[in-house]
Amino acid sequence: MVLVIDAQIAGISGDMLLSSLIDIGANKSRVINGIYLTEEYLKGSKITKMDFEKVNKYGTAATHLILEANETHHERKGIEIQECILSTSDKIGLSEKAKVFAKESIRSLLHAESNIHGEPLESVHFHEASSIDTAVDIIGSAIALDDLKLFSDEIISTPIAVGGGTLTFSHGTVSNPASAILEIFRGSNMIICGGQAKQELTTPTGASLLVNLADRSSEFYPTMKVKSIGYGAGSKNFDGFPNILKIVRGESTNEFQSDTVQVLETNLDDISGEVIGYTIDNLIANGAKDVTVTTGITKKGRPTNLVSIICDPSVTDRLISMLISETGTLGVRVRSSNRYIVPRVIISVPISIQEKNFTVRCKIVKHDEIVKHFKVESDDVKDIAKSLSLSFREASERVSEEVRRRLNIK
């Protein structure tokens, strides 16, 4: 099964994710009963009312979290919220995957604040996130995900709308997205976009939940048969679009994996092969998945080299800067592309040739647990060829024969 978290219009917050999970079928009573236990571990917070209700957001029916609480603390150390979440997770008997999800979600918040303020984790104070709301969103989502058995699904996020403009909170007025949002998404595979409002669309809690839940981010829905849909409503109302998070669960109809990559292209005229070769090596070393150079003819009959680079969105800027600095090109074309990938794994295979022992890395493709195809890492073949004073072709044949024998490939 596959779950798509569609946050490309209204972003994501903790209560929107939780509400969407209830809307798609999570056991409401189990979630509410588990959430009430957070009171035992967060002194000074008392939930006075909690429920989920149906609302209409700009023409779309959705589920909305109702939460009222008495708070005597308006600032807490982040580790207090963390201890509350960990203790509650243990008491309600969450699965191991759900416990890890809850633990890592609050840790993402803590690390973001620690990096922003230059403070150790144990000294970080929460202001906006100090209320019981944060624990409610994280614990409630963990329970709901567990109840729906979603931790075994492939989970994909669309690009996440973060909004624009400015926002004012305990640290003054800042540009949106705030530093906490950027810190949480930094280093993840998630794609963010501005969105349709000059307001905060994605909250730090929502971002933390998402980066610890989604396996990857894609601009396109995967090939799937839709089975169920959930809509979680946020508290704000916007002109022109519904403030809802949409989640879609379905059955994958494709045996291949899919993801979204960036394709960078530029035409290089009057440049030496040595520069192109050096640039290719640097691009690969800095995150390019593949680099292709194609010769051609451009305007006025000039010979040209078309350089095409496939990469993850996270390294696009780095590779563009490198391409410009190394080649002097005056422009780079960028487009997103959805691709299908045959599932593969890389394993190390011990082999013996001419009474010498080696270990080679193999990329293998399986079907019904049977190895159908394999490819040995060329650098390992080169090393063996040098060690045994063989040609690359002969070493490759010997290595392939040994790998086939070891993996029982006929």
N, C-alpha and C positions, 0 to 999 in steps of 0.2 A: 504494500500500500504506500501511497505518497500523500503528503500533506503540503499544500501551498498556503503560505501566510502572505496575504496580499495587502501590503501597507503602502502602496505606491500613490494613493490619493490622500489619505488622512493620517498617515504615519501609524505609530503604535505607542500605546501606554500600557502599564501593567493591568489596569482595570479593563481596558479594551480587549486584551488577550484573554484574560480570565472570563469575561462576559461572552466572548466568541466561543470559548470552549464549552460553556454552559449551553449556549444556543445550539451547538452542534450535537449535544447529547450527553455531556458529562453529568454525573449524578449530583444534583444540586444539594441535597441533604448531606451527602458525604463531604462535599466541599465546605459547606457552612459549618458543620460540626467540627471539622478539622481546624478551620480558621479560628473558631472561638477559643481553641486551646492556646493560641498565641498570647492571650491575656495573662496566662500563668507565668510567662517568661519575659514579659515586658511591663515592668512595674510603672504605674502612672498612666496606663492606657486602659480604657474600658469601652468595649463595643456596646453601644446602646441599641443599635438597630442594624440589621444586615439582611439583605434579600436581593433577588434579581427580578427585574420587571421588564415587560415588553414596552418599547418606546418606538416612535417613528422619527427617523432622521432624514429629512429632506425626501420623503417619499419611500424610504426603505425601513421595513420593520426589523428591529434589532433588539438584543438583550442588553440591559444596562444594570450595572452594579449599584445598589443602594447601600451606603455605608455611613453610619453616624457613630462617632466615638467621643468620649470625654478624654481630653489629654491634659495632664498636668506638667508635661515636659514639652518644651518647644525647641529643644536642642539636645541631642544625644551623641555619645560616641558611636561611631559606626559599628564597632565590635559588639555593642549591646544588641543592636538589631541582628547582627550575625549570630550571636549566641542564641537569641530567641528563635531564629529560623532553624538552626541546627538542632536545638532541643526539641522543638515542635516536630521536626521531621522524624526524629527518633521515636517520639511518643506515639505518633499516629501510624507508625509502621509503614512508611513509604518504601517503595522498592529501592534497590541500590542506585539504579539509574536516576530515579526521581530525587533521591537525596543528593547525588552529585550535581544534578541540574540546579537544585535550590542553593546548594553551597556555592557553586561557581557563579551563580547569578548575583548573589550579594557580594561576593569577592570582586566581581567586575566593577560594581559601584564603589567599593572601598579603594580599589587600585586606581580608579579614575580620579577620585578626590585626592588620594595620596600623591599622585603624579602632578596634579594641578597645583597643589599647595606646597609641595616639597616636604611633606610630613610623613613620618613612619605610620604604618597602618593602624597601630594601636592608639595613635593620637588624633586620627581623623574624626572630625565632628560632622554629623549630618544636621542640616537645617530643614530644608523642604522635605527631605527623606527621613526625618527623625520620627514621624508619627507612625502609628500602627499600620497605616495604609501600605507602606512598603512591605512589611511582613505579610499582610493580607494578600497582596498581589502575587508575591513569590510563592508562599505556601499554597494558596488557592490554585495557582496555575500548575504547581507540581502535582497536587492531588488530582486535578482534572485531567492532566495529561496521563497520569498513571491509570486513572479510571477508564479512559478511552484507549489505553494501550498504544499510545502514539509514539512512545519512545522506541518502538520497533519499526516505525515508518521512516521512509526517506522524507526529510523535511526541507522544503525549499522556500526561500523568501524572495519576493519581488524586490526591486529597488525600493528603498524606504524613504518616504517623504519626511523631511525634517522641518520644513517651513522656512521662513525668512524674516527679515525685519530685525527688531530688537526685542529683548525681554528684560524685565526688572525682577530681581529676587534678592536674597540676603546679601549677595556680594555686589549689589548695584545694578546698573544697566549695562548689558553686553549685547553684542551681535548674536543673532541666532543662525545656526545652531551654537549652543553654548559649549564651553570647553569640555564639560563632562561628557556630552554626547560624542564629541569628536574623539576624546580619549577612549571611550568604550568601543567605538567602531574602528579605531586605529589598530592595524595589524590583523583585523578580521577579514573574512572574504565577502563581507556585506557591501552592497552598493547603495549609496545614499543619493538623494536628489532633492531639489528645493521644495517642490510642491506648489500648491495653488493659494497659499495664504501667507501673509506676513506676520505669522504668529508661530509659537512653538507647536509643532505637530507631533513630534516624537519626544517622549520623556526619558530621563536617564534610566528609570526602572524598566520601561518598555524596551529600551535599547539593550540593557543588560540581559533581560530574558531572551531576547531574540538572538543575540550573538552566541548564547549558550545552548540554543535549541536548534537553530537552522544548520543544516549540513552545508549549504551553499546558497548563493544568491544568483538569480537568473532574471533577465528581462522578459523571458517567455515562459508560459506555462508548459509543463512537460506533457507528453502524449499520455492521456489518461482517460478512463471512464469515470465521470463524476458520480460519487455515491452520496455525499452529504455536504451541506454548506452551513457555515455559522457566521453570524454577524454580531460583532461586539461594539456597542455604542460608547463613545466618549462623552464627557460632560458638556463640552462646548458645542455651539451651533455655528456653522459657517454658511456664508452666502455662496450658492453655486454648486455645492457638493455635500454629500452626507458625511458626517464625522463618525465613520465606522471602520472597523478592521474586519476584513473578510477572510475567512479561512475555508479552504476547499479540500476535502478529502476524496481520494479516488483510487482506482485500481490502475496501476501502470500497464500500458499495452505495448510497451517497447522493451525488448530484452537489453537494449543498449542504455548506457548512462548518458546524460546530457548535461551540458553546462554552457555558460555564455563567456565568450572570449572577445578580446579586442584585436582587430586587425589593423596594423599600422603599415602604411605604404608611402614610399617616396621614390622619385626618379632621380638618378644620379648620372650627370653628364661629366665628362672630362675628369675622371677619377681613376686612380690606379687600382689594379687588382690587389696589390698589397694592402692598401687602405681598406678595401672592401673585406678582405680576409680577416684583417685585424678587428674590424668593426663587428663582423659576425661572431668571432670568438668572445668579444666583450659583451655583446648583446645576450648570448647564450649564458654566459657566466653571471649575468645580472637579472636573470629571470625569464628571458624569452623562451617560449616553448619550442618554437621553430623559426628559422630564418631561411627565406628562399630568395635567390637572386636570378632574375630572368632578363636576358638581353633583348633589345628591341630597337626600333627606329622611331624617333619622335619628330617634332616639327623641324622643317628645313633639312630633313634627311639626316639629322644628328643621331649617332648611336647613343643608346641609353641603357642603364641597368635599373630595372624595377626591383626594389628591395621590399619584400613583404615579411612582416613580423607577426607572429601569433603570440599573444600573451594574456595573462590575467589582468583584469582592470586595475588591480592594486599596484602594478608595476608600470602602468602606461606612461605616467609622467617621467619616471626615471629613464625609461628606454627612449622616449622622444628626446629628452635632453642629451642623452648619450649619442643618439643618431645625428643630431644637429652638430654637436661639438666635434665628433669624429669625422664627419663627411662634409660639413659646411652647407648642407641642404637648406633651402630657404622655406621649406614647408613640408608638413607630414599630414597625410590623410588618415583619419581615424574612423572606424565603424565597428559596431557591435555585431557579433555573429553567434547564432546558436549552433552548437555542434553535437553530434552523437558520437559516443566513444564506446568501443568494445571494452567491457570490463577486463582488467588485467591486474596481475600482481607481479612484484619483483621478488625473486627468491635467490638465495645463494646455494650453489650446487658444488659439492666437492668432487673433483675428478682426478684421474691419474693418467698421465701420458709419458711414455718413455721412462717409466718408473719414478717419475717426479709427481708430487702432489700439488694441486692448485685448487683455488676456489673461484668460481666465475659467477657473475650476476646474470640472471636470466629473467627476461620479461615473458610471462606465460599467460596464455588464454585458456580458460577451462570451459567445458560444457558438460553438465551433469557430472561434475567432479572429475572429469577425464581431461587431461591436458591435450588440447587440439593443436596449438601452435606455440612456438617459443622462439625467442631471439636472444642471443648472447650479447652482452655488452661488448662493443668493439674494442674499447680500451683494454679489457681483460684479454681479448684475443691477441692484441698487439704485444702485451707483456709476455704472454706465453710464446708467441712467435720469436721474440728476442731471446727469451730464456733458452729455447730449444734450437735456436738458429734455423728456424723454418720460415718459409714464405708465409705471408698473411693468409693466402688462399689455403695452403696445406694445413696451417694451424687451425683455421676456421673449420675445415672438414673434420679434423681430429677431435676438436672440442665438441662440435655438434654431435658426432657419433657417440662420444662419452656421455653427453647430457641426455641423449635419447635413451641410452642404456640405463642411466641412473634414474630417470623419470619414467622408465618403462613405456616409452612412446614408440609406437609401431609405424 
